[in-house]
Amino acid sequence: MSAGKDPLKELLRLSHEIGREDRRLTILGEGNTSVRVDDNELLVKASGSCLANLRADQVTRCRFDTVLSLLEERDSPFSNE
């Protein structure tokens, strides 16, 4: 992400452009978009939301350390305790 740009605004703009029906780049406006905010975070489009009219409240902020720890835990046996 270049300096001075708002990652959320840029993700929304890109998602809206990709999701435009006249572009015919997606089926039913579905697909995934994300943007890396910095060394520790990324923004991800929520599943089930439409690219063409994606809103800020449909974007999830994820931390790499949290996501990576979840991926590492999936190799461990599941416990409900």
N, C-alpha and C positions, 0 to 999 in steps of 0.2 A: 504494500500500500504506500503510495507516495505521500510525502510530507504535506500536511495541510488538508488532506482529504478526510472526510468523515467516513469510516469504514461501513457503518450502517447505511448511510445515505447511498454510498456507492453500491453496496450489495442490493439494496432495493432498486436502484436504477438499472443495474445489470439484469436482475431478475425480471423486471417489467419488460425490458427489451427482449430478452430471450423468450418470455412467455407470450409475447404479442401473437395473436392468432394469425395475422397476415404473414408472419415469418414462417409459420409451419415448422418450427424447430422442436416442438413438444407435442405430446398427445394429451389432450384434455388439460393443458396448462401445468402438467405435473413435471417434476424433475427436481434436482438438487442443486443448490448453490451454496457457497460458503466463502468466507473471506478470513484471512489471517489478520488479526488486529495487531498483535505484537508477538514477542517470543513465548508468551504464556497463554494467550487466548485466541479463539476463533469464534466467528459468528456463523450459525448454520440455519438454513431455512427449515422450518418445522415440517414434518411429514404431513401430507393431507392439505397443505395450503397451496394455493394457486400462484404460480410465478407472476402472471400478468397483473394481479392485484395484491401482491404480497404486502403486508403491513408490518410495521416495526414490532408489534406484539406477537407476530408469528415467527420471530427470529429468536433463536436461543444462543446465549453466550456460554461457551464451553471453555474450560481450562484444560490445557494439555495434560498437566500432572494428574488431574482427576480422571480424565478419560483413559489415560494410559494405565493408571492403577486398576481401573475397572477391567480393562482388557487382560491385564496380568492375572487378576483374580479369577477370570473365567476358566483358567487352566487348573484351578483348585477345585476340589469337590464341593458341591453346593451344600450349605448348611443353613438351616432356618434359625439357628441359635445366635 
